[in-house]
């Protein structure tokens, strides 16, 4: 006989933490509207109180599971194996194409309060009302609260090992991303022989590094896209680090390999469904040293204090 475990905890600020066998979820809401984030992504539920009418939907796309360099079991159909390889490469270089939902902080600030008799709902409404007012005023603490509590960054596991996002100045956000290692790119690709049989061809170093560069740049674009959807700020700095062996100590350490200053005006002019991620990154102020034969080299991250606004 199996059993199911579930527990609901009320957190300060009106948040609700749901613990269950399927994972951990967080939700917030007022009478007639609730937003929840769990293992399957972010969803909203809205209703018209007193009528029984309600509707729900997804906010953006659910977080993708980390990709492996090769499928656990290769498809038996040779053409299917080729298609699977192409789909994997496409997934690696198209992270930026997912369109997140944009937060309307003016609408949140203008939302009417719930009935005064509902103390829990009033607390949640007050938290969001205060945060919305702070975001619209450019308050650093309010914007940072949004990044830490409402941002989807820790769910975006397909982008890399970890993401740390913070706000120190009232005009920009800084995000640090630990990139997936280069091993995420397959070393071989399945091919069809002239007789229609399955074969394998080793990817050249230049092709593997080209895919990896596009993957890293696509991840940086995705972080910027998520941040611009979350907060109405003019600039997002994305710094990407890689794990390297320090020759002096023999231990692993984090080395910055990409740093980009994305400005909203230019970013919103990009057709993210068509753009080449590496070329797109190079159109912004950036620090990147990349060679087709050896990949990324260490760079000095851009400093917001030294970038002209």
Residue pairs with C-beta under 8 A, 6 or more apart in sequence:
4 20
4 21
5 19
5 20
5 21
6 18
6 19
6 20
6 21
7 18
7 19
7 20
8 16
8 17
8 18
8 19
9 16
9 17
9 18
9 19
10 16
10 17
10 120
11 17
13 123
13 124
13 127
13 149
14 28
14 120
14 121
14 123
14 124
14 125
14 126
14 127
14 128
15 26
15 27
15 28
15 124
15 149
16 26
16 27
16 28
17 24
17 25
17 26
18 24
18 25
18 26
18 27
18 38
22 38
22 39
23 38
23 39
24 38
24 39
25 36
25 37
25 38
25 39
26 36
26 37
26 38
27 34
27 35
27 36
27 37
28 34
28 35
28 36
28 124
28 127
28 128
29 35
29 36
29 45
29 121
29 124
30 111
30 113
30 114
30 121
30 124
30 125
30 128
31 49
31 114
31 115
31 118
31 121
32 46
32 47
32 48
32 49
33 44
33 45
33 46
33 47
34 44
34 45
34 46
35 42
35 43
35 44
35 59
36 42
36 43
36 44
36 45
37 152
37 155
40 62
41 58
41 59
41 60
41 61
41 62
41 63
41 155
42 58
42 59
42 60
42 101
42 152
43 56
43 57
43 58
43 59
44 56
44 57
44 59
45 54
45 55
45 56
46 54
46 55
46 56
47 53
47 54
47 55
48 54
59 100
59 101
60 98
60 99
60 100
60 101
60 152
61 98
61 99
63 152
63 155
63 156
63 157
63 158
64 91
64 157
64 158
65 157
65 158
66 157
66 158
66 180
67 88
67 91
67 92
67 158
67 184
69 183
69 184
69 185
69 186
69 187
70 186
71 84
71 88
74 81
74 84
74 190
75 81
75 84
78 190
78 192
78 196
78 197
78 198
79 192
81 190
81 198
82 189
82 190
82 191
82 192
84 190
85 186
85 189
85 190
88 186
89 185
89 186
89 211
91 158
92 184
92 185
92 211
92 214
92 215
92 218
93 211
93 214
93 215
93 218
93 277
94 218
95 158
95 159
95 215
95 218
95 219
95 221
95 222
96 218
96 219
96 221
96 222
96 225
96 272
96 275
96 277
96 280
97 272
97 273
98 222
98 225
99 225
99 272
100 152
100 225
100 226
100 229
100 230
101 229
102 229
103 146
103 150
103 229
103 230
103 231
105 132
105 135
105 136
105 232
106 132
106 136
108 128
108 129
108 132
109 129
109 132
109 133
109 136
111 125
111 128
111 129
113 122
113 125
113 126
113 129
114 121
114 122
114 125
115 121
115 122
116 122
130 142
131 142
131 145
131 146
133 142
134 141
134 142
134 143
134 145
135 142
135 143
135 146
135 231
135 232
136 232
138 170
138 171
139 170
140 167
140 168
140 169
140 170
143 167
143 170
143 173
143 231
143 233
144 166
144 167
146 230
146 231
147 153
147 165
147 166
147 167
147 173
147 227
147 230
147 231
148 165
150 230
151 165
151 226
151 227
151 230
152 226
153 163
153 165
153 175
153 223
153 226
154 162
154 163
156 163
156 222
156 223
156 226
159 177
159 179
159 180
159 219
159 222
159 223
160 177
160 178
160 179
160 180
160 219
160 240
161 178
161 179
161 180
162 177
162 178
163 175
163 176
163 177
163 178
163 223
164 175
164 176
165 173
165 174
165 175
165 176
165 223
165 227
166 173
166 174
166 175
167 173
167 174
168 174
168 304
169 304
171 233
171 234
171 235
171 309
172 233
172 234
172 235
172 236
172 237
172 304
173 227
173 231
173 233
173 235
173 236
173 237
174 237
174 239
174 304
175 223
175 224
175 227
175 236
175 237
175 238
175 239
176 239
176 240
176 241
177 219
177 220
177 223
177 238
177 239
177 240
177 241
178 240
178 241
178 242
178 243
178 254
179 215
179 216
179 219
179 240
179 241
179 242
179 257
179 258
180 215
180 219
181 242
181 243
182 208
182 209
182 212
182 295
184 212
184 215
185 203
185 208
185 211
185 212
185 215
186 203
186 208
187 202
187 203
187 208
188 200
188 201
188 202
188 203
189 200
189 201
189 203
190 198
190 199
190 200
191 198
191 199
191 200
191 201
192 198
192 199
193 199
205 292
205 293
206 292
206 293
209 290
209 291
209 292
209 293
209 294
209 295
210 292
212 295
213 278
213 290
213 295
213 296
214 276
214 277
214 278
215 277
216 240
216 257
216 258
216 296
217 258
217 277
217 278
217 280
217 281
218 277
219 240
220 238
220 240
220 258
220 260
220 277
220 281
221 262
221 272
221 277
221 280
221 281
223 236
223 238
224 236
224 238
224 260
224 262
224 267
225 267
225 272
227 233
227 236
228 236
228 262
228 264
228 267
228 268
233 264
234 263
234 264
234 265
234 309
235 261
235 262
235 263
235 264
235 304
235 307
235 309
236 261
236 262
236 264
236 267
237 259
237 260
237 261
237 262
237 302
237 304
238 258
238 259
238 260
238 262
239 256
239 258
239 259
239 260
239 301
239 302
240 256
240 257
240 258
240 259
241 254
241 255
241 256
241 257
242 254
242 255
242 257
242 296
243 252
243 253
243 254
243 255
244 252
244 253
244 254
244 255
244 298
245 251
245 252
245 253
246 252
246 253
255 298
256 287
256 298
256 299
256 300
256 301
257 288
257 296
257 297
257 298
257 299
258 281
258 286
258 287
258 288
258 296
258 299
259 286
259 287
259 288
259 299
259 300
259 301
259 302
260 281
260 284
260 285
260 286
260 287
260 288
260 302
261 284
261 285
261 286
261 302
261 304
261 307
262 284
263 284
266 283
266 284
267 284
270 280
272 280
281 288
282 288
285 302
285 307
286 302
287 299
287 300
287 301
287 302
288 296
288 299
289 296
289 297
289 298
289 299
290 296
290 297
291 297
